[in-house]
Amino acid sequence: MTQPGVQSNQSAIVMLKEASMRGFIRSLLLAASVWSAGVGIAQAVELQWWSHWAIEDNKKVVLFEAKRRFEQRNPGHTVTITFYEKKNMFTALRAAFTAGSGFPDVLYYDIDAPEFMQAGWMADLSTGVRWENVEPYGKAFWTRPGPGGKTGVWALPLEAASDELYYNKKIFKQLGVTVPPGGAFTQEQFKDLVGKCAKAGYAAFATGAADRDWAAHYMPNGMLLDKLGADDTLRLFRGELSWKDPRVVEVFQYYKELIDLGAYAKTLSSMTLAEAHRYFHTEQKACMFPVGSWYTGRAFVPQDKGGQPKDFELGMMNYPLMKDGKGHNQKLLGVAGSLGAAAKSPNLALAVKVVDAFADVEIGNLWMAKTGVQTGIKTDVSKIDSPFKSYFDEYARVNKTSKWVDLTAQQVRLQMKPGVWDTYVAAVNQGLPNKLIGADEALAKLEEARLKGK
């Protein structure tokens, strides 16, 4: 029989051991907690995102909302967005990707830089993005051959746009001009309109080609499409149809007549795209503005941010109806500004999550509501509350009978062989509209390039 004193001592020893064990466990758990927190902090990432749209505040609202949602879903990780004008951004990106350092994790992307895909600079987004929330045509657009010819999906189509022809309603009223009910003038009526604009001291078209190699392509592209129809226009761009085709010659000769009447400002070559917007809606020096429907992204912001004045009377019309045209009611529409991830980002998985934050109907709705620009993200029109309803109504009216062709002025380069595209830029974006060459010379140069490119 154990003595009471001994039993008491044994109990005390057991209690001491249990207390020591509990303290050890608490210490162990505390250490583990501290270690875990330390690891969490060490792994927290600040992602870098480079974006176009430096002066387009309405688009920034959408981008910052997607950033907020990503950060909310991924605690500890943050995103820093650096805004550029596109031309400067692509120059910086090319340099950084070529050097193999200094590039962002997430980047604005569009077809102005097709070599990014083949070079292996863009991450394949086939997985990791909720493509069920993206319009099929948008995913299809970015499903292309990449490095070694391997097909991937290289960007998420945030912005979609059609090639439109805007006009200043106030100037049209001053000139006594009424747009026909169908939204398009005949070939002769349109020539008369251009002449009236020039005679009154206005440029017919507010186009600036200083920083875009396709800015002066809208009018000839639109007229070629109306004259030839979609199939032959694509054949022409692909080099399967001669630039000496009589129908093409007719369009170019007519276009040269418009130019000689004073279609473009003398500052075309020195005027940037941003300046062209202000030339149209703030200075009001041009009757019309042929440009992508992403016009609203720049125009529908406060005037001190480069937007159009509140009292500016914006109108929309269609490109002129060419005589015996096969493409009446056809119009170009395609994917524009998009979002991608850098293939060699050290934070690629997180970068893809940033892109995926846009694959959401709510983001699509917000984009439409804030910018007035189409999107490749699926939307629910019944839930879009926007101050631009009158614009949406105008757009729907003008495009009521439009038959969309999957192409835009910015994407024509994809159809052409490099030598032909370079000639198209030199002859049609600069030479012809600046009256440096005539229609016949422009077509001769294009035909020569086409034959060399075969």
C-alpha positions in Angstrom: 0.0 0.0 0.0 1.4 3.3 -1.1 1.9 5.9 1.6 -0.2 9.1 1.3 2.8 11.3 1.1 4.3 9.3 -1.8 0.9 9.3 -3.7 0.7 13.1 -3.3 4.3 13.5 -4.6 3.5 11.2 -7.6 0.3 13.2 -8.4 2.3 16.4 -8.3 4.9 15.0 -10.6 2.2 13.9 -13.1 0.5 17.3 -13.0 3.8 19.0 -13.5 4.5 16.8 -16.5 1.1 17.5 -17.9 1.5 21.3 -17.4 4.9 21.2 -19.0 3.5 19.2 -22.0 0.6 21.7 -22.4 3.1 24.6 -22.3 5.3 22.8 -24.9 2.3 22.3 -27.2 1.3 25.9 -26.8 4.8 27.0 -27.6 4.9 24.7 -30.6 1.6 26.0 -31.9 2.7 29.6 -31.4 6.0 28.9 -33.2 4.1 27.2 -36.0 1.7 30.2 -36.2 4.6 32.6 -36.4 6.4 30.5 -38.9 3.3 30.2 -41.1 2.7 34.0 -40.9 6.3 34.6 -41.9 6.0 32.3 -44.8 2.7 34.0 -45.8 4.4 37.4 -45.8 7.4 36.0 -47.6 5.1 34.6 -50.4 2.9 37.7 -50.7 3.4 39.1 -54.2 3.0 42.5 -55.7 2.1 41.8 -59.3 3.0 44.3 -62.0 0.4 45.1 -64.7 1.0 47.4 -67.7 -2.0 48.8 -69.4 -3.0 51.1 -72.3 -5.8 53.6 -71.8 -3.7 56.1 -69.8 -6.2 58.9 -70.5 -9.4 56.8 -70.5 -10.7 57.1 -67.0 -14.0 55.1 -67.6 -12.0 52.1 -68.6 -9.8 52.5 -65.6 -12.8 52.1 -63.4 -13.3 48.6 -64.7 -9.7 47.7 -64.5 -9.5 48.8 -60.8 -12.7 46.9 -60.0 -11.1 43.7 -61.4 -7.9 44.4 -59.5 -10.0 44.8 -56.3 -11.8 41.5 -56.9 -8.5 39.7 -57.4 -7.0 41.1 -54.2 -10.1 40.3 -52.3 -10.0 36.6 -53.5 -6.2 36.4 -53.0 -5.4 38.0 -49.6 -1.9 39.3 -49.2 -1.3 39.6 -52.9 -1.5 43.0 -54.6 -1.5 44.4 -58.1 0.1 47.7 -59.3 -1.2 49.0 -62.6 1.0 51.3 -64.7 -0.7 53.1 -67.5 0.8 54.0 -70.8 -0.2 55.2 -74.3 -0.2 52.0 -76.3 2.6 52.8 -78.8 5.1 53.7 -76.0 4.0 50.6 -74.0 4.6 48.2 -76.8 8.0 49.7 -77.4 8.9 49.2 -73.7 7.5 45.7 -73.7 9.5 44.6 -76.8 12.7 45.8 -75.1 11.9 44.1 -71.8 10.8 40.8 -73.3 13.9 40.8 -75.6 16.2 41.5 -72.6 14.4 38.8 -70.6 13.8 41.1 -67.6 11.8 44.1 -66.5 8.5 43.0 -68.1 5.2 43.0 -66.2 3.2 39.9 -65.0 0.0 41.1 -66.7 -0.3 43.2 -69.8 -2.7 44.9 -72.2 -2.5 43.2 -75.5 -4.0 43.6 -79.0 -3.2 42.6 -82.5 -0.9 45.5 -83.2 1.9 43.3 -81.8 1.2 39.9 -83.3 4.8 38.8 -82.9 4.4 38.6 -79.1 2.5 35.3 -79.6 5.0 33.6 -81.9 8.0 34.8 -79.8 6.6 32.9 -76.8 6.2 36.1 -74.7 2.4 35.5 -74.0 1.2 32.8 -71.7 -1.3 30.2 -73.0 -4.6 30.9 -71.2 -6.4 27.8 -72.4 -6.8 26.8 -68.8 -7.3 28.9 -65.7 -9.8 31.3 -67.3 -13.6 30.9 -67.1 -14.1 30.9 -70.8 -17.8 30.1 -70.4 -18.2 33.8 -69.5 -16.5 35.0 -72.7 -18.2 35.3 -76.1 -17.1 32.4 -78.3 -16.0 34.7 -81.1 -13.7 36.4 -78.6 -12.0 33.2 -77.5 -11.8 32.1 -81.2 -10.1 35.3 -82.1 -7.2 34.7 -79.7 -6.9 31.0 -80.5 -3.9 31.1 -82.8 -0.6 29.4 -83.5 2.1 30.3 -81.0 5.8 29.2 -80.6 6.6 26.3 -82.9 3.1 26.5 -84.4 1.5 25.2 -81.2 -2.0 26.6 -80.9 -3.0 28.4 -77.7 -5.4 31.1 -76.4 -3.2 34.1 -75.8 -5.5 36.8 -74.4 -8.9 37.6 -73.0 -11.0 39.9 -75.2 -11.9 42.8 -73.0 -12.8 45.2 -75.8 -14.6 44.6 -79.1 -15.2 47.3 -81.7 -16.7 48.0 -85.1 -15.3 50.4 -87.7 -17.8 53.4 -87.4 -18.3 56.7 -89.0 -19.2 59.4 -86.5 -20.3 62.9 -87.4 -20.9 66.3 -85.9 -24.6 67.0 -86.0 -24.1 70.7 -85.4 -21.9 71.1 -88.4 -24.2 69.1 -90.6 -27.1 71.4 -89.6 -25.0 74.4 -90.5 -24.3 72.9 -93.9 -27.9 72.0 -94.4 -27.0 68.3 -94.6 -29.5 65.6 -93.6 -28.4 62.0 -93.2 -30.6 59.7 -95.3 -33.0 57.5 -93.3 -30.9 54.4 -94.0 -27.9 56.0 -92.4 -25.7 56.1 -95.6 -25.2 58.5 -98.5 -24.8 57.3 -102.1 -21.4 57.7 -103.6 -22.3 60.9 -105.3 -24.1 62.4 -102.3 -21.1 61.6 -100.1 -18.7 63.3 -102.5 -21.0 66.4 -102.4 -20.9 66.2 -98.6 -17.1 66.2 -98.5 -17.0 69.2 -100.9 -19.4 71.1 -98.6 -17.3 70.4 -95.6 -14.1 71.6 -97.3 -15.7 74.7 -98.8 -17.0 75.7 -95.3 -13.4 75.4 -93.9 -13.7 72.0 -92.2 -11.8 68.8 -92.9 -14.1 66.1 -93.9 -12.4 63.5 -91.7 -10.7 64.0 -88.3 -7.8 61.6 -88.8 -4.4 61.7 -87.2 -1.8 59.1 -88.5 1.2 60.2 -86.5 1.1 57.4 -84.0 -1.1 54.7 -85.7 -0.2 53.0 -88.9 -3.9 52.2 -89.7 -5.6 55.5 -88.8 -6.2 56.6 -92.4 -7.4 53.1 -93.5 -10.9 53.4 -92.3 -12.4 55.2 -95.3 -10.7 53.1 -98.0 -11.4 49.9 -96.1 -15.1 50.8 -95.7 -15.5 51.7 -99.3 -13.7 48.6 -100.5 -15.9 46.4 -98.3 -19.1 48.1 -99.7 -17.9 47.8 -103.3 -16.4 44.2 -103.3 -18.3 42.5 -100.5 -16.7 40.6 -97.6 -15.3 37.6 -99.6 -13.5 39.6 -102.3 -12.3 42.2 -99.8 -10.6 39.4 -97.8 -9.2 38.0 -101.0 -7.8 41.4 -101.9 -6.1 41.7 -98.5 -4.8 38.1 -98.6 -3.2 38.8 -102.0 -5.6 36.5 -104.0 -7.2 39.4 -105.9 -5.3 41.9 -107.9 -5.0 45.6 -106.8 -5.6 46.3 -110.5 -9.1 44.8 -110.4 -11.4 47.4 -112.1 -13.6 47.6 -109.0 -10.6 48.3 -106.8 -9.3 50.9 -109.2 -12.7 52.6 -109.2 -12.7 52.8 -105.4 -9.2 54.3 -105.3 -9.9 56.8 -108.0 -13.1 57.9 -106.1 -11.2 58.1 -102.9 -8.5 60.3 -104.5 -11.3 62.6 -105.6 -12.4 63.0 -102.0 -8.8 63.6 -100.9 -8.4 66.3 -103.6 -11.6 68.0 -102.4 -9.9 68.4 -98.9 -11.0 65.3 -97.1 -8.1 65.4 -94.6 -6.5 68.0 -92.5 -3.0 69.2 -93.5 -1.8 68.1 -90.1 -2.7 64.4 -90.7 0.9 63.2 -90.5 1.7 65.1 -87.3 -1.6 64.6 -85.5 -1.9 61.8 -83.0 -4.9 59.7 -82.4 -5.6 61.6 -79.1 -5.3 64.9 -80.9 -7.6 63.7 -83.7 -10.3 63.1 -81.0 -10.0 66.6 -79.7 -9.8 68.0 -83.3 -13.2 66.4 -83.9 -15.2 67.0 -80.7 -13.5 69.9 -78.9 -12.0 72.0 -81.6 -14.8 70.9 -84.0 -12.7 71.3 -87.1 -13.9 68.2 -88.9 -17.3 67.1 -90.1 -16.8 63.3 -89.6 -14.5 60.9 -87.7 -14.0 57.4 -89.2 -12.7 55.3 -86.2 -13.4 52.3 -84.1 -16.4 52.3 -81.8 -13.9 52.4 -79.0 -14.2 56.2 -79.7 -16.5 56.3 -76.6 -13.7 55.1 -74.3 -11.9 58.4 -75.0 -14.8 60.7 -75.6 -17.1 59.7 -72.8 -14.9 61.1 -70.0 -14.7 64.6 -68.4 -13.6 67.2 -70.9 -10.5 68.1 -68.8 -9.5 64.4 -69.3 -9.7 64.7 -73.0 -13.4 63.9 -73.4 -15.9 65.5 -75.6 -17.8 68.6 -74.4 -21.1 67.9 -72.7 -23.0 69.8 -75.4 -21.2 68.1 -78.3 -23.8 66.7 -80.7 -22.5 63.3 -81.7 -24.1 61.5 -84.6 -23.5 58.1 -86.3 -23.8 57.2 -90.0 -22.7 54.4 -92.3 -20.0 54.4 -94.9 -21.1 55.5 -98.4 -23.0 53.2 -100.7 -20.7 52.5 -103.6 -22.2 52.1 -107.1 -23.0 48.5 -107.9 -21.6 47.5 -104.5 -21.8 43.9 -103.3 -21.3 44.7 -99.6 -24.1 47.1 -98.8 -24.9 46.9 -95.0 -21.7 45.0 -94.3 -19.4 46.4 -91.6 -16.2 45.4 -90.0 -16.2 44.3 -86.3 -13.5 42.6 -84.3 -11.7 42.1 -81.0 -9.6 45.1 -79.8 -8.0 45.8 -76.4 -7.4 42.5 -74.5 -5.5 41.2 -71.5 -2.8 38.6 -71.3 -0.1 37.3 -69.0 3.7 37.1 -69.5 4.7 33.5 -70.2 7.9 33.9 -68.2 6.4 35.7 -65.2 7.7 34.3 -61.9 4.1 34.7 -60.7 2.3 33.2 -63.7 -0.4 31.3 -61.7 -1.4 34.6 -60.0 -1.1 36.6 -63.2 -3.6 34.2 -64.9 -6.0 34.7 -61.9 -5.8 38.5 -62.6 -6.8 37.8 -66.2 -9.6 35.5 -65.0 -11.0 38.2 -62.8 -12.4 39.7 -66.0 -14.2 36.6 -67.1 -17.3 37.6 -65.3 -20.7 38.8 -66.6 -20.7 41.5 -63.9 -17.4 42.9 -65.3 -18.8 42.8 -68.8 -21.9 44.7 -67.6 -19.6 47.3 -65.8 -17.5 47.7 -69.0 -20.5 48.4 -71.1 -22.1 50.7 -68.6 -18.9 52.8 -67.9 -17.4 52.9 -71.4 -20.2 52.5 -74.0 -17.8 50.2 -75.9 -18.6 46.6 -76.9 -16.9 43.8 -75.1 -15.9 40.2 -75.7 -17.1 39.3 -72.2 -20.6 38.0 -71.9 -23.1 40.6 -70.6 -26.7 40.7 -69.3 -28.2 43.8 -71.0 -31.2 43.8 -68.6 -28.8 44.7 -65.8 -26.7 47.4 -67.5 -27.5 50.8 -66.0 -25.6 53.4 -68.1 -25.7 57.2 -68.7 -24.9 56.4 -72.3 -28.3 54.9 -73.2 -28.9 57.5 -75.9 -25.6 56.4 -77.5 -26.6 52.8 -77.3 -29.9 53.6 -79.0 -28.1 55.5 -81.8 -25.6 52.7 -82.3 -28.5 50.2 -82.5 -30.4 52.3 -85.0 -27.4 52.8 -87.3 -26.4 49.2 -87.2 -30.0 47.8 -87.3 -29.3 46.0 -90.6 -25.5 45.7 -90.3 -24.0 42.3 -91.3 -20.8 41.9 -89.4 -17.5 40.9 -91.0 -14.9 39.6 -88.6 -12.1 42.1 -89.2 -11.2 45.7 -88.3 -8.8 48.3 -89.6 -6.3 47.3 -87.0 -6.5 43.6 -88.0 -6.0 43.9 -91.7 -2.3 43.3 -91.2 -3.1 39.8 -90.2 -4.6 39.1 -93.6 -1.7 40.6 -95.6 1.8 39.4 -96.2 4.4 41.6 -94.4 5.6 43.4 -97.6 2.1 44.2 -98.7 1.1 45.5 -95.3 4.2 47.8 -95.2 3.2 49.1 -98.6 -0.4 49.6 -97.6 0.8 51.7 -94.6 3.2 53.8 -96.7 0.8 54.3 -99.6 -2.6 54.4 -98.0 -2.0 55.6 -94.5 0.5 58.3 -95.6 1.2 58.8 -99.3 -2.3 59.0 -100.7 -4.1 61.0 -98.0 -1.3 63.5 -97.9 -1.5 63.9 -101.7 2.1 62.7 -102.1 1.1 60.0 -104.6 -2.0 59.4 -106.8 -4.4 56.5 -106.9 -2.7 54.8 -109.8 0.8 55.0 -108.2 -0.6 53.6 -104.9 -2.2 50.7 -106.6 0.9 50.0 -108.7 3.0 49.8 -105.5 0.4 47.5 -103.9 0.3 45.2 -106.9 4.0 45.0 -107.0 4.2 44.1 -103.4 1.4 41.5 -103.8 3.3 39.8 -106.7 6.6 39.8 -104.8 4.9 38.3 -101.8 3.5 35.2 -103.6 
